[in-house]
Amino acid sequence: MELRHLRYFVTVVEEQSITKAAEKLCIAQPPLSRQIQKLEEELGILLFERGSRPVRTTEAGQFFYQHAVQILTHTAQATSMAKRISSVNKIVRIGYVSSLLYALLPQIIYLFRQNNPDIEVELIECGTKDQIEALKQGKIDIGFGRLRISDPAIKRILLREEKLKLAVHKNHYLTQYIDQGIYLSQIINEPIFSYPASQKPNFSTLIQSIFTELGLVPKDMIEVREIHLALGLVSSGEGICIIPESASDIGMKNLVYIPILDVEAYSPISLSVRNMDQSNYIPSILDCIKNVFEEENMVFKPSDST
């Protein structure tokens, strides 16, 4: 059995017609029919119901189709990943979530560039979920994200657990807790701005999951496009917002930031790479992260995550 036989079969299933499949594959109809018959003979099963219009798979054929699609997808991903790995000495594409620009990511990227002048670095903003597919498709080589997302093709290295803070207007009554901190149970009746309004899971999903983990149900969660809009609304006295600690350096007027005391209130910061990738840029970027953490007097104990 060859990959082209699987492609022929999958195309016939998806087009529901031998004629249309032959046109799409740019081959004549009789050879395509013979290849399908040959595949059935090799497998010893009927893949299609005889005489059906449009073409329909048998129960066994539908089962085989699902696995054929997976094989073709994994083959395409492996090919793309291999090409990216072979060319990584020229360029490394790094995906990142925008909020990490307020953390240590700029220092890490700058040091990586200084230590690797022969490598061109391209930064690509994309959400943590999108990074997984981008890694598998070879569109990026490293991903810096915030969510707990697992995939067997991806290795995720937890770098740190960043505490979250509550952003409120400087005249908000909750500022009385600015020194001792506050628990999330104390804010569930407040209008809370969450972000971003993008494909889930995202940072907004993380915040909601923390409330759920604590058995809390916020009364008024308002999702907005991005962090600057959320903080702008808080600065206008419209509500409050939960942000990563590093984002408190954004410096918007009229805001104060209150520590959140719940131990569950943190955002995991992780580095993601392809599971089988042994490229030398990976230990190099980890060395840069270690050096920057040490400069900031932060503990660096990376751990593999699932």
C-alpha positions as CSV (number, residue, x, y, z in Angstrom):
1,M,0.0,0.0,0.0
2,E,1.3,3.4,-1.0
3,L,0.4,6.9,0.3
4,R,-1.0,7.8,-3.2
5,H,-3.6,4.9,-2.7
6,L,-4.7,6.5,0.5
7,R,-4.9,9.9,-1.2
8,Y,-7.0,8.4,-4.0
9,F,-9.4,6.7,-1.5
10,V,-9.7,9.9,0.7
11,T,-10.5,12.0,-2.3
12,V,-13.2,9.7,-3.6
13,V,-14.8,9.7,-0.1
14,E,-14.7,13.5,0.2
15,E,-15.9,14.1,-3.4
16,Q,-18.6,11.3,-3.2
17,S,-17.9,10.6,-6.8
18,I,-15.2,8.7,-8.8
19,T,-15.6,11.2,-11.7
20,K,-15.1,14.3,-9.5
21,A,-12.3,12.7,-7.6
22,A,-10.5,11.8,-10.9
23,E,-10.8,15.4,-12.0
24,K,-9.5,16.7,-8.7
25,L,-6.5,14.2,-8.8
26,C,-5.9,15.0,-12.5
27,I,-6.0,11.3,-13.5
28,A,-8.4,9.4,-15.7
29,Q,-11.5,7.7,-14.2
30,P,-10.7,4.1,-15.2
31,P,-7.2,4.0,-13.6
32,L,-8.6,5.6,-10.4
33,S,-11.3,2.9,-10.2
34,R,-8.7,0.2,-10.7
35,Q,-6.6,1.6,-7.9
36,I,-9.6,1.6,-5.5
37,Q,-10.3,-2.0,-6.4
38,K,-6.7,-2.9,-5.9
39,L,-6.8,-1.3,-2.4
40,E,-9.9,-3.2,-1.5
41,E,-8.3,-6.4,-2.7
42,E,-5.2,-5.7,-0.6
43,L,-7.3,-4.9,2.5
44,G,-9.7,-7.8,1.9
45,I,-12.8,-5.6,2.5
46,L,-15.3,-3.5,0.6
47,L,-14.7,0.2,1.1
48,F,-17.7,1.4,-0.9
49,E,-21.3,0.3,-1.3
50,R,-21.8,-1.0,-4.8
51,G,-24.1,1.0,-7.0
52,S,-24.7,3.8,-4.6
53,R,-25.0,7.4,-6.0
54,P,-23.5,9.5,-4.6
55,V,-20.7,7.2,-3.6
56,R,-21.0,6.0,0.0
57,T,-18.5,4.1,2.2
58,T,-19.3,0.9,4.0
59,E,-19.0,0.9,7.7
60,A,-15.5,-0.6,7.4
61,G,-14.7,2.0,4.7
62,Q,-15.7,4.9,7.0
63,F,-13.4,3.5,9.7
64,F,-10.6,3.1,7.2
65,Y,-11.2,6.7,5.9
66,Q,-10.8,8.2,9.4
67,H,-7.4,6.5,9.9
68,A,-6.3,7.3,6.3
69,V,-6.9,11.0,6.9
70,Q,-4.8,10.8,10.1
71,I,-2.0,9.0,8.3
72,L,-1.9,11.6,5.5
73,T,-2.1,14.5,8.0
74,H,0.7,13.1,10.1
75,T,2.8,12.5,7.0
76,A,2.3,16.1,5.8
77,Q,3.1,17.5,9.3
78,A,6.3,15.3,9.5
79,T,7.4,16.5,6.1
80,S,6.9,20.1,7.0
81,M,8.6,19.7,10.4
82,A,11.6,18.0,8.8
83,K,12.0,20.8,6.3
84,R,11.8,23.4,9.0
85,I,14.4,21.6,11.2
86,S,16.8,21.2,8.3
87,S,16.6,25.0,7.6
88,V,16.7,26.2,11.2
89,N,20.4,27.3,10.9
90,K,19.1,30.2,8.7
91,I,16.0,31.4,10.6
92,V,14.2,30.6,13.8
93,R,10.5,31.7,13.9
94,I,9.3,32.3,17.5
95,G,5.6,32.5,18.3
96,Y,4.5,34.5,21.3
97,V,1.4,35.8,23.1
98,S,1.4,39.6,23.3
99,S,1.1,39.8,27.1
100,L,4.6,38.3,27.4
101,L,6.1,41.4,25.9
102,Y,5.5,43.0,29.3
103,A,7.4,40.1,31.0
104,L,10.9,38.9,30.3
105,L,10.5,37.8,26.7
106,P,12.1,40.9,25.0
107,Q,15.2,40.4,27.1
108,I,15.3,36.7,26.3
109,I,15.0,37.4,22.5
110,Y,17.6,40.1,22.6
111,L,20.1,37.9,24.3
112,F,19.3,35.0,21.9
113,R,20.1,37.3,19.0
114,Q,23.3,38.5,20.6
115,N,24.5,34.9,21.2
116,N,23.4,33.6,17.8
117,P,24.3,36.3,15.2
118,D,24.3,33.7,12.4
119,I,20.6,33.0,13.0
120,E,17.8,35.3,11.8
121,V,15.0,35.6,14.3
122,E,11.4,36.2,13.2
123,L,8.7,37.0,15.9
124,I,5.2,35.9,15.2
125,E,2.3,36.9,17.5
126,C,-0.2,34.1,17.9
127,G,-2.2,32.6,20.7
128,T,-1.1,29.5,22.6
129,K,-3.6,27.2,20.9
130,D,-2.6,28.5,17.5
131,Q,1.1,27.9,18.4
132,I,0.5,24.2,18.7
133,E,-0.7,23.8,15.1
134,A,1.9,26.3,13.9
135,L,4.6,24.1,15.4
136,K,3.2,21.0,13.9
137,Q,3.0,22.6,10.5
138,G,6.5,24.1,10.6
139,K,5.3,27.7,10.6
140,I,7.1,28.4,13.9
141,D,9.9,26.7,15.7
142,I,9.4,27.9,19.3
143,G,6.3,29.0,21.1
144,F,6.0,31.1,24.2
145,G,2.5,30.8,25.7
146,R,0.4,31.0,28.8
147,L,-2.1,28.1,28.6
148,R,-2.1,24.5,29.8
149,I,-2.5,22.8,26.3
150,S,-1.2,19.3,25.7
151,D,-0.5,17.6,22.4
152,P,1.5,14.4,21.8
153,A,3.5,16.0,19.0
154,I,4.5,19.0,21.2
155,K,6.9,19.2,24.2
156,R,5.9,21.9,26.6
157,I,8.4,23.2,29.2
158,L,7.0,25.1,32.1
159,L,9.2,28.1,32.8
160,R,7.4,29.8,35.7
161,E,4.0,30.4,37.2
162,E,3.3,34.1,37.1
163,K,1.1,35.5,39.8
164,L,-2.0,37.4,38.8
165,K,-3.1,40.9,40.0
166,L,-6.3,42.8,40.2
167,A,-6.4,46.1,38.3
168,V,-8.9,48.6,39.8
169,H,-9.5,52.4,39.5
170,K,-7.5,54.4,42.1
171,N,-10.7,55.5,43.7
172,H,-12.4,52.1,43.8
173,Y,-13.4,50.8,47.3
174,L,-11.3,47.7,46.7
175,T,-8.1,49.8,47.0
176,Q,-8.4,49.2,50.8
177,Y,-6.9,45.8,50.1
178,I,-3.8,47.0,48.2
179,D,-1.4,46.2,51.1
180,Q,-2.9,42.9,52.4
181,G,-4.2,41.5,49.1
182,I,-7.6,40.1,48.1
183,Y,-9.3,36.8,47.4
184,L,-11.2,36.1,44.2
185,S,-14.3,35.3,46.3
186,Q,-14.4,39.0,47.3
187,I,-14.9,40.2,43.7
188,I,-17.5,37.8,42.2
189,N,-20.2,40.5,42.3
190,E,-18.1,43.1,40.5
191,P,-18.1,43.7,36.7
192,I,-14.9,41.9,35.6
193,F,-13.4,42.6,32.2
194,S,-11.7,39.6,30.6
195,Y,-9.7,39.3,27.4
196,P,-9.0,38.6,24.6
197,A,-12.1,38.1,22.5
198,S,-10.4,35.5,20.3
199,Q,-10.5,31.8,19.5
200,K,-10.7,29.8,22.7
201,P,-8.9,28.6,24.8
202,N,-7.3,31.9,25.6
203,F,-6.4,34.0,28.7
204,S,-10.1,34.7,29.3
205,T,-10.6,30.9,29.5
206,L,-7.8,30.6,32.0
207,I,-9.4,33.2,34.3
208,Q,-12.8,31.5,34.1
209,S,-11.2,28.1,34.9
210,I,-9.5,29.5,38.0
211,F,-12.9,30.8,39.3
212,T,-14.4,27.3,38.5
213,E,-11.6,25.5,40.2
214,L,-12.3,27.6,43.3
215,G,-16.1,26.9,43.1
216,L,-16.9,30.5,42.3
217,V,-19.3,32.0,39.7
218,P,-18.6,35.6,38.8
219,K,-21.8,37.6,38.4
220,D,-20.7,39.8,35.5
221,M,-17.8,38.7,33.2
222,I,-17.4,41.0,30.2
223,E,-15.1,39.8,27.4
224,V,-13.3,42.5,25.4
225,R,-10.9,42.5,22.5
226,E,-7.5,42.9,24.3
227,I,-5.7,43.9,27.5
228,H,-5.3,47.6,26.7
229,L,-9.1,48.0,26.1
230,A,-9.8,46.1,29.3
231,L,-7.5,48.4,31.3
232,G,-8.8,51.5,29.6
233,L,-12.3,50.6,30.7
234,V,-11.0,50.0,34.3
235,S,-9.3,53.3,34.2
236,S,-12.7,54.9,33.3
237,G,-14.3,53.3,36.3
238,E,-16.3,50.8,34.4
239,G,-15.2,47.7,36.3
240,I,-12.1,45.7,37.3
241,C,-9.7,43.3,35.5
242,I,-7.4,40.4,36.3
243,I,-4.0,40.6,34.6
244,P,-0.6,38.9,34.8
245,E,1.7,40.6,37.3
246,S,4.1,41.8,34.6
247,A,1.3,43.6,32.7
248,S,1.1,46.1,35.6
249,D,4.0,47.8,34.0
250,I,1.8,49.0,31.2
251,G,1.5,52.3,33.1
252,M,-2.1,53.4,32.3
253,K,-3.4,56.3,34.4
254,N,-5.7,56.0,37.4
255,L,-5.0,52.3,38.0
256,V,-3.7,50.5,41.0
257,Y,-2.9,46.8,41.3
258,I,-3.9,44.6,44.1
259,P,-2.2,41.2,44.8
260,I,-4.5,38.2,44.5
261,L,-4.0,35.7,47.4
262,D,-5.5,32.5,46.0
263,V,-2.7,30.1,45.3
264,E,-4.6,29.0,42.1
265,A,-4.4,32.5,40.7
266,Y,-1.4,32.3,38.4
267,S,-0.7,32.1,34.7
268,P,1.7,29.3,33.6
269,I,4.4,30.6,31.2
270,S,5.7,27.8,29.0
271,L,8.0,27.2,26.0
272,S,6.8,24.8,23.4
273,V,8.8,22.9,20.8
274,R,8.2,19.9,18.5
275,N,8.5,16.7,20.5
276,M,11.2,15.2,18.3
277,D,13.1,18.4,17.6
278,Q,16.8,18.1,18.6
279,S,18.0,21.3,17.0
280,N,20.7,23.2,18.9
281,Y,18.6,26.4,19.1
282,I,16.5,24.8,21.8
283,P,19.3,24.5,24.5
284,S,20.5,27.9,23.3
285,I,17.1,29.6,24.0
286,L,16.9,27.8,27.4
287,D,20.4,29.1,28.3
288,C,19.2,32.6,27.5
289,I,16.1,32.2,29.6
290,K,18.2,30.9,32.5
291,N,20.6,33.9,32.3
292,V,17.7,36.5,32.2
293,F,16.0,34.8,35.1
294,E,19.2,34.9,37.1
295,E,19.7,38.6,36.3
296,E,16.2,39.3,37.6
297,N,16.9,37.2,40.8
298,M,14.2,34.7,39.7
299,V,14.4,30.9,40.2
300,F,14.7,29.0,37.0
301,K,13.6,25.4,37.3
302,P,12.0,24.4,34.0
303,S,9.9,21.3,34.0
304,D,8.2,19.2,31.3
305,S,4.4,19.7,31.4
306,T,1.5,17.7,29.9
